[in-house]
Amino acid sequence: MLYLGTRFSDETTPLTIEAGVGQWQISGGTVDQSQSFTSLQRDSSGTVTTDSTGTRAESWTLSNRTSRLSNGDVDIGRLNLDITTASGDFQRPDIGVGASTPDGTLMAFNLDDGPLGDGILIAAEQTANTVPASGQFRLQGVALALTSQTNRLRHFDNALLTIESSSSATLSPTSLTSTHSVDDETVTKPALESLADIDLALSQLGDGRVEFTAGNLVLEGFHTASQDQFYLRFRTTGGGEEQIGLLVATRLP
């Protein structure tokens, strides 16, 4: 599983961006988890800090969320994710509302003002299949970047991830970028940005987990059993800027 969440506050830390990756073990309605997360924060003085040492091991509660259709109330794959007690069918859950594929191998949740903040969480069944030895994948997603003076939003738009072997890949980053100046209180128009290709080292971590690295850039996550999708946490630093995000790569035909 992995997630990206944002939290806003009137307290000493007005902005926190958090991205985590880990594992779920589901038994009945109980989700036992083991995950690590990175938090990127701006405090009330404007200082930006990054903490990569966060861990989470508590159990959560997963339950069906009944849908009300014209022919009655039925379960059609919608889910509630709660901290302890399962929410009712039409109540707001503690963490988020989600849905699963018919075979239950892929789930996604809309995080809504819970302990992780607002964002998205994706979980996929573990697989013994290895990373494909070749292939091109369309890459979409979002990354949020902070410096002491700016907030920057990057939307990866039809970027390309090319698997070249079981140990190497290339990222061709294309993104729409908008920057907010903290002092000037201005926001730039989204601008298309195409950067030079990045050579990545590819590591297979078992159970479908993968890691792509190039210097300070780390893409960590997992692929599906079909080898057609990657779900990746994005982390990088450079030029005094810290960035974290979530990316989805889908195989091109």
N, C-alpha and C positions, 0 to 999 in steps of 0.2 A: 504494500500500500504506500501511497504518497499523498501529500496534500500541500496546498498553498493557502494561507490565511492572512488577513490583515485585521488589525485591531486599532481603534482610535479611542482616545481618552482625554479628559480634561485635567488629568493628574500630571505627575512629574514626567511621564513618558507618553506624549500625545500620539505617537505613531510607532507601531510594531508590525513588522512583516515577518512571517514565520513560514518555513518550508521544512517538511519532515518526510522521512522515508523509513520503512520498517516492515514488519511482518504481523499478520493477524492469524490467530488460531481460533476458528469458530466452532463452538460446541453448543448445540441447541440455540438459545438466544443470547449466549455469552460470547463476547469477543475478547480474548486475551491477546494483548498486543505487546510488542517490543519494538521500539522505534527510537531513532535519533532525530534531532531537529536543530536547525540553525535559525536564530532570530536576529533580525536587522532592526535597529531601533534609532529613533531620534528623540532625544530628551528635550525638556522645556528650554534648555539653553541653546539648542541647535546642534549639540554634539551628536555625532553618529557613531554607534558602536555595533560590533558583530560578536555574537556568542555562538560557537559551533559545538558546545558541550552539552546541550540539552538532551534529556532522555525522558521517555514516557513508558510506563509499564502497567498502568492500571487497567482494569477490565471495564468494558462498556457493554451496553445492551442493544441487541439488534432484533427488530420485530417487523412483521408485515404491517403495511399501512393500507387498509381497505379503501378502495375507490368507490365512489357513489356514481353509478351509471344509470342510464335510462331503464335498464332491465334489472336494477337492484344493486346491492352492495356486494362487491367481489374483490378478490385479491388478484391483481394483474402484474405483480412484480415490484410495486412501490414499497419502500422501506422507511422505517424510522430508526434513527441512531440516537440513543440516550446514554446518559452517564450511568444510571442505576436502574430505575424503574421504567418499564416500557410505557411510552405515551399511548393515549387512546388513538383510535383511527383518525379522528379529525382534530386532534390537539397538535400544538407545536412541540416537536421533540427538543430535547436539550441541546443536541449538537447539529442535526440537520436531517432533511428529507432526501431520500435517494431512490434509486431503482436498480434492478438487476436485469441482466439478459435472461432469456427463458431457461437456460441451463445453469444459471447461477455462477458462471465462471468469471463474470465481470460485473462490478458494482461501481456506482458513482453517487456522490452525495453533494448537495448544495449546502455548504456550511453557513449557518445563519445565527450570528451573534451568540455563539456558544464559547466554550473554553478555547477553541482554536481561532475564533473570530469569524469573519465573513470570507468565504472562498469556496474551494472545491477540494474534494477528497476522492481518490480513485483506488480501487482494490481489485486485483486480478488473481485468479487461482494460480498457485505455483506450478511450474512445469519442469520436467526433466529435459525438455528439448533445449538444444544449444542455440546460440545466436546464429542467424543465417550467415553463410560465408560470403554472400554478396547481395547486392540489392540497393535500390534508391528509395528513399522515404521522404515524403513531403512533411515538413516540420512546421507546426503551428504552436503558438503559446504566448506566454507573457512573462516579462521579467521587470522587476521594480528595482531601481537603483537610487542610492542616496549618497550625497556628499554633504558637507556642512552648509552649503549654500543652495543646493538644488535637489529636487526630486525628479526622477526621470522614469518615464514609462516606455517600455519597448514591447511592441507587439510583433512577434515573429510571423511574417506573412509569406507563405510559400517559400520558406527557406528549404534547404536540401541537405539531408544526411545520407551520405553514400558509404555503405559497408563495402570495404575492399578486400578484407580477409577476416579470419577469426580473431585477429589481434589489431586491426587498423581500420580507420574510417576517416572521412573528410566531412567537415561541416562548412556549408556555403551559406553564411548568415545574411538574410534579407529581412529587414524589420522596418516598421513604422515607429518613429520616435517622437515623443513630445516631452518638453522639459519645463518644469515649474521653477522659477527663481523665487527663493524664499524671501530675500530682502526686497526685491522689486515687486513681488506679488504679480508676476506676469507668467503667462503660459504660451509657449510657442505652438504654432500650427504643426500637426503631424507631418513629418518629413520622411520620405523613403530613403533608407540607408542600406546600401549593399557593400559589405566589407569583404576583404580578401579571404580566400579559403583557409580553413584551419585544419591542420593535420592532427588527428586524434589517436591516442593509444586506447585500444579496447580491451577491457578485462572482463572475463566471465566469472561471476561470483557464486554460481550454483543456484538451482531452483528458479531459473529464469532471470536472476538479478544480473545487472550489467553496470559497468562504469566506463565512461569515456573521459579521457583527461588530456589536457594540453596546457602545461604550465599552471597558471592559477585557475584555469577553467575546468570545472568538474560537472559532468552530466551523469547523474546516478539514478538508477531506477530499475525497471524490469520490462521484459517483453512478454507477449501472450504466447500461448502454446502454438498458435498458428504461425508465429514468427512474422505476423503482418503489422503489429503495432508495438511501439515503444512508448513508455510513460516515464518521463525523466524530470528529476529536480535539477535546476540550473543554478550554478554558483560560480561567481568569478569576482575578481578584484582587479583594479588597474586605474592609474591616474588619480588615486585618492577616492575612487568610487567603489562602493560595495553593491553587488547585485545578487538577487536571488529570484527564482521564478519556477514555472512549471511548463514543460513542453510535451507535446504529443506528436509522435512521428508515425505516419501511415504509409505502407508500401505503395509505390507507384505501379500501375499496371505495366 
